[in-house]
Amino acid sequence: MTDQVNIGITVNGEDHQLSEPLTVAQLLAHLGLPEKGIAVAVDGVVFPRTQWDRPVEKGWEIEILTAVQGG
């Protein structure tokens, strides 16, 4: 019997349920986002790229900001 993983998080105001553990980098790929030109904040605090190999934890409120060119 396999245990079902259920990790509830919020990404940019939308609730998500993860059925498997993912790192922050894997979450970004899962959401179809590039690794460059974005910033990640967890619970209102900037989450450094050096920690993107850390697993996403239940209850995190994640904001993903993309760089936009223009003037």
Helices and strands as residue ranges (DSSP letters): E 7-11, E 14-18, H 24-30, E 38-42, E 45-46, G 49-51, E 61-66
